[in-house]
Amino acid sequence: MTEHSSRALFLWLWRGYLRAHLGWLALAILFMAVEGGSFGLFASRMEPMFDDVFIEGRPGAIWTVGLSIAGIFVLRALSSTTYKVLLTRVNELTAASLQRDLMAHLMTLDAPFHQSHPPGVLIERVQGDVQAIKTAWTGLVTGLGRDAIALASLLAVALGVDWRWTLVAMVGVPLLILPSTLVQKVVRRRAGRAREIAARMSTRLDEVFHGLNPVKLNGLEGYQARRYDDLLAQRVRAEVRGAAGRAAIPALVDIMSGLGFIGVLVFGGSQIIAGEKTVGEFMAFFTAMSLAFEPLRRLAGMSGMWSQAAASVERLRAILAERPALVSPARPVAPPLGAPRVELRDVHLAYGGQPVLRGLSFVAEAGRTTALVGASGAGKSTVFNLLTRLVDPGAGEVLVGGVRVRDMDLRELRGMFSVVSQDAALFDETIRENVLLGRTDVPEERLAGVLEAAHVADFLPGLPQGIDSPAGPRGSALSGGQRQRVAIARALLRDTPVLLLDEATSALDTRSEAIVQEALDRLSAGRTTLVIAHRLSTVRAADRIVVMDRGRVVDQGTHEELLARGGLYAELHRLQFRDVPEAVERAAE
């Protein structure tokens, strides 16, 4: 990364986030400057303290010098406290804005982006990279607002005592330029490496904690622990090497300081012995230079700090520069009213060059139930993704109510659908929040009716806090049937004209399935319903069954018509019920 690119990254951060808090930031810098200037004032009081008080012994000077030094410390304390509070406010508001923008932007990006960026990586970007930037820019602002002023005021005192002593003390400064440049490049590389390892660690934790049961059942605890331990070892090495690079520049300043003090002592000591300079002058110079090297060390370390954060800024800017391919049209068409007719016309779609749909065409009539059946990989779930425009077809048209889905506003299009799937997506919130999903306009009687219709009200009395009981991470505090009923209540509350059911009862026991199926029957009434099911017993009553195979429609009709034709549907039916007597089959259906 070049110096030009580093400046560009900082300008992006400034224009996009820091500039909004310019007033508070300027006030904080003002108080930083006051604190920085207090260092020079303190150093300037050393000369009268030694010459007037200690050497000449003037009684009146004790109070004058003492009160002035005490006043300097009070001023420093007040200014330091004020700027730290102000800077923390700006810091947190800026970080919150950046994290909010990242979160909102990431949710707009399409499936291919999220397939190549695991959740752990994105979590690290939103949290770890923003934290690195917070630390860096705070250090940068503090350096410019406090340390630069402190250094300037202290050098002014030193120059006022003797400009030749100052030049001798600073003789090693030019020697810092080349080593500092080389160290900055090393720090950038190692910081980028450390952030990448941190992202991989977050990904590993995300996968382990979300797949904890498979880990336990397959005895993978040791294996996963070793994999994480390897990442920890890499992280330790990267951080230690990065710390060594960041510490190198202040260390060079210390070496330069030592050389400078030897020179001043040799050059200035002879002048004091000869009576050309006073002890007070030397102590004022000595104090100024002693205090000056500390802000100089911090200013020198800023380059390493910014180099470390620049990699994070670059990654965040790259993510915010990503644009979704699936966007609303400039002039969207209004969505159809009522339960719409759904139609796919000669739809083709491929993932990564692998064909998924090959000329798929079918119609789901308005207000009726249409079932999609077929072997795994036939493309059934892809149909749902096309309807809700999570993907666009490579060719062909997808229409809802006679309107192409790509011609509608995305939010309005997706607002037409309710989805109930096998894996009910519940959040780690209360059951109430999982049903309402942030809505505040739902009367209690309306909510109670939805809970009753979805059979959620049946199990609420058995929970510790009723509807306000937590659902647990991904709904883990509820059984499978309970999760499905909460998802159905959510769909009932949305009251959309189209219902998509994706294996909604396949993982349930017989009793739970019967309860959930009754709730689904209520939910689908008066709506255009599309059902994906492997268990053919659940689609027997569908108005139309569409049989898919390898991305095409190979047959369609009612349950009886398809059985009579003896095609793929009849074969699937025979395989599912080949060991079940006819009477039992009827009971199951």
Helices and strands as residue ranges (DSSP letters): H 3-16, G 18-21, H 22-44, H 46-48, I 49-55, H 59-106, H 111-116, H 119-124, I 125-129, H 130-142, I 143-147, H 148-161, H 163-169, G 173-176, H 177-210, H 212-217, H 221-273, H 279-321, E 342-351, E 354-364, E 369-373, H 380-387, E 395-400, E 403-404, G 405-407, H 410-414, E 417-421, H 431-436, H 444-453, G 460-462, G 466-468, G 473-475, H 480-494, E 498-502, H 510-524, E 528-532, G 536-538, E 544-549, E 552-557, H 559-565, H 568-577, H 582-588
